[in-house]
Amino acid sequence: MIAPYKCVVMANGSFPQTALPLRLLHEASVVIACDGAVEALDKTGITPAAVVGDLDSLPPRFRERYADRIHIVEDQEINDLTKSVRFAHRSGQQEVLILGATGLREDHTLGNISLLMDYAPLFRRIEMLSDYGLFTPIRQTTTLTSKPGTQVSLFSLAPSGTISTTGLRWPIRNRRLTAWWQGALNEATGNSFTVTLSPEARVIVYRTL
C-alpha cells in the first residue's frame, strides 16, 4: 500500500514498533529528525541527515555529535514537526513520509494530523504513518489503494466542501462533513476506493494497515 520514500521526517511522538514503518525508516536515504527524536533514532542505529528545532529537547551529548547538521529554528509559532517538514521542502525533497507524529500526548497527535493539509501543497507526496495506519491528505478527487475490509476514515478540514465516495461499505453522497466523526469508521469493499471532492474540499484519509 505504501511505496518507498526517499525522505523520512522523524517526529518525537511514539517511536515506530512494527515492521512496516521501521522498514521504511531504515530504507530512507534521508532522515530529518525533530530535535526530540534524535535519542530514539540513535538507539536504532540511525544517524539523521539533519536535526531541526529549537533544541529544547536535544540532549547535550548530541549537540556536540551532530553540530555539523543542526538547524536551529526558534520560531515558537510553529512546532518542531513543521520546522522539520519545511526544512525538507527547502532541501528539495518531493516525497516525504512522517513517522513518530502520533501517540503520547493526544493534543500533539491531533495537531500533527491536521497539519498534514498545510504540508500537502509543498510536496508531490506526503503522508503520515503510525503503527496502525496511514494518513493521506487529498486536495482533489483521488483513488486510493486498499484491501477488502480495510478500515477507512475521512476527516474534512474544509466543512464548506462536499464529498462523495465509491468503493466504501457506507457510501457518502455529495455531503458536507462538518465534524471529524461524521466521516469516520467506514470500510473498503475492494482493492481501491475513490473520494470525490468539490474544488473547495480538503480531506485527510486514514487507512488501517
C-alpha positions as CSV (number, residue, x, y, z in Angstrom):
1,M,0.0,0.0,0.0
2,I,2.9,2.3,0.7
3,A,5.6,2.9,-1.9
4,P,9.1,3.6,-0.6
5,Y,10.0,7.1,0.4
6,K,13.5,8.7,0.0
7,C,12.9,11.1,2.8
8,V,11.5,10.4,6.3
9,V,10.8,13.1,8.9
10,M,11.0,11.6,12.4
11,A,8.9,13.4,15.0
12,N,9.1,13.0,18.8
13,G,5.9,11.0,19.4
14,S,5.7,7.2,19.7
15,F,8.7,5.7,18.0
16,P,7.7,3.0,15.4
17,Q,7.4,-0.5,16.8
18,T,6.0,-2.5,13.9
19,A,7.7,-3.9,10.8
20,L,6.4,-1.6,8.0
21,P,7.3,1.9,9.5
22,L,10.6,0.5,10.8
23,R,11.5,-0.9,7.3
24,L,10.6,2.4,5.6
25,L,12.6,4.3,8.1
26,H,15.7,2.1,7.6
27,E,15.3,2.2,3.8
28,A,15.1,6.0,3.6
29,S,18.2,7.7,2.2
30,V,17.4,10.9,4.1
31,V,16.2,11.1,7.6
32,I,15.3,14.5,9.1
33,A,14.9,14.5,12.8
34,C,12.9,16.8,15.1
35,D,15.4,17.5,17.9
36,G,13.5,15.4,20.4
37,A,13.6,12.3,18.2
38,V,17.4,12.1,18.0
39,E,17.9,9.9,21.0
40,A,15.4,7.3,19.8
41,L,17.0,7.2,16.4
42,D,20.4,6.8,17.9
43,K,19.2,3.7,19.8
44,T,18.0,2.3,16.5
45,G,21.4,2.9,14.9
46,I,20.2,5.7,12.6
47,T,22.2,8.9,12.1
48,P,19.9,11.7,10.8
49,A,21.0,13.9,7.9
50,A,19.6,16.9,9.7
51,V,18.4,17.8,13.2
52,V,15.8,20.6,13.2
53,G,14.1,22.5,16.0
54,D,14.8,24.9,18.9
55,L,17.0,22.3,20.6
56,D,14.9,22.4,23.8
57,S,14.5,18.6,23.6
58,L,18.0,17.7,22.4
59,P,20.3,16.0,25.0
60,P,23.6,17.9,25.3
61,R,25.7,15.0,24.1
62,F,24.0,15.1,20.7
63,R,24.6,18.8,20.3
64,E,28.3,18.1,20.0
65,R,28.0,14.9,18.0
66,Y,25.7,16.4,15.4
67,A,27.0,20.0,15.4
68,D,27.5,19.8,11.7
69,R,23.9,19.1,10.9
70,I,21.9,21.0,13.5
71,H,19.5,23.6,12.1
72,I,18.1,25.9,14.8
73,V,14.6,27.3,14.2
74,E,13.5,29.3,17.3
75,D,10.1,30.4,15.9
76,Q,7.6,29.5,18.7
77,E,4.6,29.9,16.5
78,I,5.2,26.6,14.8
79,N,6.1,23.2,16.2
80,D,9.2,21.1,15.6
81,L,7.4,18.9,13.1
82,T,6.5,21.9,10.9
83,K,10.1,23.2,11.2
84,S,11.4,19.8,10.0
85,V,8.9,19.5,7.2
86,R,9.7,23.0,5.9
87,F,13.4,22.1,6.1
88,A,12.6,19.1,3.9
89,H,10.8,21.3,1.4
90,R,13.7,23.8,1.3
91,S,16.1,20.9,0.7
92,G,14.3,20.0,-2.4
93,Q,12.5,16.9,-1.2
94,Q,9.4,16.0,-3.2
95,E,8.1,13.0,-1.3
96,V,8.1,12.8,2.5
97,L,6.9,10.2,5.0
98,I,6.3,11.4,8.5
99,L,6.9,8.9,11.4
100,G,6.5,9.3,15.1
101,A,3.9,12.1,14.9
102,T,1.2,10.2,16.8
103,G,0.9,8.7,20.3
104,L,1.9,10.1,23.6
105,R,0.1,13.4,24.0
106,E,-3.2,13.5,22.3
107,D,-3.1,17.2,21.6
108,H,0.1,16.8,19.7
109,T,-1.4,13.9,17.8
110,L,-4.5,15.9,16.7
111,G,-2.4,19.0,15.8
112,N,0.1,17.0,13.7
113,I,-2.7,15.2,11.8
114,S,-4.4,18.5,10.9
115,L,-1.1,20.0,9.8
116,L,-0.8,17.4,7.0
117,M,-3.2,19.6,5.0
118,D,-0.8,22.6,5.4
119,Y,2.1,20.5,4.2
120,A,0.3,18.9,1.2
121,P,0.8,21.8,-1.3
122,L,4.6,21.7,-0.7
123,F,5.2,18.2,-2.0
124,R,4.3,15.8,-4.7
125,R,3.5,13.2,-2.0
126,I,3.4,13.5,1.8
127,E,1.9,11.0,4.2
128,M,1.9,10.2,7.9
129,L,2.3,6.6,9.1
130,S,1.8,5.1,12.6
131,D,2.0,1.5,13.7
132,Y,-1.7,1.2,13.0
133,G,-2.5,3.2,9.8
134,L,-1.7,5.7,7.2
135,F,-2.9,9.3,6.9
136,T,-3.1,10.8,3.4
137,P,-4.1,14.4,2.7
138,I,-6.0,14.9,-0.5
139,R,-7.0,18.2,-2.2
140,Q,-8.7,16.8,-5.3
141,T,-10.6,13.7,-6.4
142,T,-8.3,10.7,-5.6
143,T,-8.4,7.0,-5.9
144,L,-6.6,5.2,-3.1
145,T,-5.5,1.6,-2.7
146,S,-7.0,-0.7,-0.1
147,K,-7.9,-4.3,0.6
148,P,-11.4,-5.6,1.2
149,G,-12.0,-4.9,4.9
150,T,-9.5,-2.0,5.2
151,Q,-10.9,0.4,7.8
152,V,-11.2,3.9,6.3
153,S,-12.0,7.3,7.9
154,L,-12.3,10.6,6.2
155,F,-11.6,13.8,8.2
156,S,-12.8,17.0,6.5
157,L,-10.7,20.1,7.1
158,A,-12.9,22.4,4.9
159,P,-16.6,21.9,6.0
160,S,-17.9,24.0,3.2
161,G,-16.7,21.5,0.6
162,T,-18.7,18.4,-0.5
163,I,-17.5,14.8,-0.5
164,S,-18.7,11.7,-2.3
165,T,-17.2,8.2,-2.2
166,T,-17.3,5.0,-4.2
167,G,-15.8,1.7,-3.0
168,L,-16.7,2.1,0.6
169,R,-19.2,0.0,2.6
170,W,-21.2,3.0,3.6
171,P,-21.1,5.5,0.7
172,I,-21.0,9.2,1.2
173,R,-23.0,11.2,-1.4
174,N,-22.4,14.8,-2.0
175,R,-22.2,15.6,1.7
176,R,-20.6,18.3,3.8
177,L,-18.8,16.8,6.8
178,T,-18.9,19.4,9.5
179,A,-17.3,17.4,12.3
180,W,-14.5,14.9,12.2
181,W,-16.5,11.9,13.5
182,Q,-19.0,12.2,10.6
183,G,-16.7,10.5,8.0
184,A,-15.1,8.0,10.4
185,L,-15.3,4.3,10.7
186,N,-16.0,3.2,7.2
187,E,-14.7,0.2,5.3
188,A,-13.3,-0.5,1.9
189,T,-15.1,-3.2,-0.1
190,G,-12.3,-3.8,-2.7
191,N,-8.7,-3.1,-3.8
192,S,-9.4,0.6,-4.2
193,F,-11.8,3.4,-3.4
194,T,-12.4,6.9,-4.7
195,V,-13.0,10.1,-2.8
196,T,-14.6,12.8,-5.0
197,L,-14.1,16.3,-3.8
198,S,-15.7,19.6,-4.7
199,P,-13.0,22.3,-5.5
200,E,-13.0,23.7,-2.0
201,A,-13.0,20.4,-0.1
202,R,-9.9,19.2,1.8
203,V,-9.8,15.8,3.3
204,I,-7.4,13.6,5.3
205,V,-7.9,9.9,4.6
206,Y,-7.0,7.3,7.2
207,R,-6.5,3.7,6.2
208,T,-5.6,0.9,8.6
209,L,-2.6,-1.3,7.7
